Amino acid sequence: MAKINSNYQKLAAGYLFPEIGRRVSAFSAANPDAKIIRLGIGDVVLPLAKPVIDAVHAATDEMGRLETFKGYGPEQGYEFLREVIAEHFQSQGADVSADEVFVSDGSKCDTGNIQEIFSLDAIVAVTDPVYPVYVDTNVMAGRTGTANASGRYEGLVYMPATAENGFNPAIPEERVDLIYLCSPNNPTGAVLSREALEKWVDLSARFTRSLAHVRLQSNSAASQKRPDSPDCAAPTPLCPAI
């Protein structure tokens, strides 16, 4: 008989953003005249720009012609796209070639999938607060115990990022195998400086730990990043940039 993965039963609560949505809806119903600043899911508020619309139309036209039609693409992404992505990182000072680029269906899927590379006894560290997917995927995989009253899971190492430490999490004192950084942080929006990121990459290289440097909302963050912040951390074999 097929059995359910019992690790799902460890999940302490519903997903954060639907819960925010429910509370906002309830508040709006009770206060119909209130103006609400929404701090949940970062939805878009403006229409697509004309260059994007033109590109989508051109791509659709290509799919309608036999000589330009494309079926399934290469598993690592089309070469022309990987070349453009590599050139972008090169323009930011990162030594990245096209054969190091993998085009996937999104960072959330990558976040869930990359942890499957590692053994179930890997000790995981996450910033606190952190994007819920990073914690939940490891809970569902079976790398944690149950959650305590505060919502923290047994077996995870939490790295506080607070106003007191400048939202710059400290390197764990105990041994860990897999470290999740979230910069710009979700939900605080704090951005780690170049010096702070170099500290983590050096740690990864020195102790052969794996560092998942997950960047969210990269376009908006890059346009508003602090002067001393890199656009990304240069990926290494031990430090994949997702």
N, C-alpha and C positions, 0 to 999 in steps of 0.2 A: 504494500500500500504506500502510495506517495505521501510523504509527510512534509509539513510546512517547516521552513527554516525558523527554528525557535528564537533565533537572535532578533527577529523582527519584533518579538514580544518585549524586548528590552527597551524599545523606543519609548522615551519618557512622556512625550506629548506629541500633539499634532504639529505639522510643519509650521514654522514661524509665520510665514507670510499669509497663508489662509487665515490664521488666527488673528493677525493684524486686520485683515479684511473684514472678518466677522465683527470685531470690536468697532471698527470705523463705521460699518453699516449700522450697528446698533446705536452708536452715538449720533450718527446723522439722522436716524429716524426719530430720536428723542430730541434733537436740536436741529430742526430743519433749516434754520437761518444761520447756523454757524459756518464760518469759513474755515476749512480744514486744510492744514499743511500735511500732505501725505508723506510719510517716511517709511513706507513699506517697499513693495517691489518697485524698482526704478523703471517705470513705464515711460514710453516716448510721449511727447506732447506736441511735436511739430511734424508736418508732412515730409515725405522724402524729398530730397533736393533734386533738381532737374538732372544733374549728371548721373545720379543713381537711377532715376526713371529711364533715362536714355539707355543706360547700360543694360537694364533689365529688358527693355524692349528689343535691343539689338540681340541679346542672348536668346530671347524667345524666337526672333526671326531666324536665327541660326538653326534652332531646333526644328524649324519648319521646312528646311531645305535639305535634300538628300546629300548634297556635297559638303554640308557643314554640320549635319546632325551628329550628336555625340551620345553614346550610350553610357554604360557604367565607366567611370573614370578610373585611373590608376589608384591602387589602394592607399598610396601616400599623398595623393592629390596631383592635379595637373602640373606639369613642369613649369608652364608659363606662370602659373599662380605662385608656385614655390619660389621661383626666381624673383618675382616682385616682392614677396614677403621678405626674402633674404636681403634684398636691396634696401628695404625699409630699415631693418635692424642694422645693416652696415652703415647707413646714414646716421645712425645714433651712436656709432662707435663700437658696435658689437661685431666680433669676427664670426659671422654665421654664413654658411654656404647653403645653397638650395637643397643639397642632399641631407641636410640636418633638419629640414622643415617637414612636418607632417600635418596635413590639412585634415581636420576631423570635423565632426558635426557639432562641436561646441564644447566649451570649457566645463560645463556641468557634467556631461557624459565622461569627459576625460578625467575629471576629479573622481568619479565613481570607478572608472575602469583602471586607472593607474595603480590603485592600491591592490588590485588583484595580482600584480606582479610579485608582491612581497608575501612572505610566509605569515601565517596567522599568529605566530608568536612574536612578530615584530612589535616593538614598543613605539607607540605613536605619540607625538607631541603636537599640540595645536595652540594657537594664540587664543586668548580669552578677553573679549568676545571674538567670535569667528563665524564665518558663513556656515550655516547649519549642515550643509551637504558634506563638509569635510568630516564632521563628527559622525553623522548618521550612516554614511557609507561604511565606516569602520565598525560601527556598532552592528550593522546588518551582516558584515562579513564575519563577525565573531571575535574581534580583537579586544573587546571590552567586557567588563562585568556589567552589573546593573547600575542604574543611576541612583544617586543619593537624594536627599530632600531638596538640595539646591540645584539639582539637574545635572550635576557632574557625574561622569561615568568612571567606575572603578577600572583601573588599568590604563586610562589615558593620562598623559602628563599635560597639565594646563599651564600656559605661559601668560600671565596677566599683562594686558596692555591697557594701562590706565593713565589718567591725567598726571598722577604722581610720578610715573616713570617716563613721561613724555610720549606715551603710547608706543614705546620701544621695548618689546618683550625681551626679557633676559634669557640668555642661554641656559637651558636646564642643567641643574647640578647633577642629576642622575643620568644614567645611560639611556639614550633613546636611539631608535633606528630610523624612524621616518618623521620628518618635521614638516608641518604645514605652515607656511607663511601666507598671509593675505594682505597684499599691499597694492593699491589702496585698500585699507581695511573695510570690510563690510561687517558691522554696520557703522563704525565710527568715522570712516572716510580718511583716517590718518594714513600718511604716506611715509614709508621708511626712507631715510636718507641713503645716499650712495655708500657712505661709511658704514651704516648699519647693515646694509645688504652684503657688503664685502665681508663683514664679520661672519655672517652666516655661511657664505660660500666657502670661506677659508675653513670654517668648522667642518663643513661637509667633505672637503677635500682631505683634511687632515685625519679624520676618523672614519673615512669611507662611509659616512652616513648619507642617506638620500634626502634631498631637500626639494620639496615641491613648492616652487614660488608661483603662486597662482595670482594672476593679475585680472581684475574684473573692471569692466567699463573702461577699457584701455584708451579709447579715443578721447572721451571727456577728461579722463585723468591726465593724459599726456598734454592736453591743452591748458590744464590748470596746475600742473605739477610744480612743486617747489623748485627753486633754482638749483638746489644741491641734490635733487633727486634724479636718478637715471630713468630713462624711459623703460628700461627693463634690466634685469640681471642677466649677464651673459651666461647662456646655458653651457654646462659641462656634462660629460658622461654621468657624473654623479649628481648633477643639479639640473634636471630637466625643467625648462621654463614652459609652463602650461599656459 
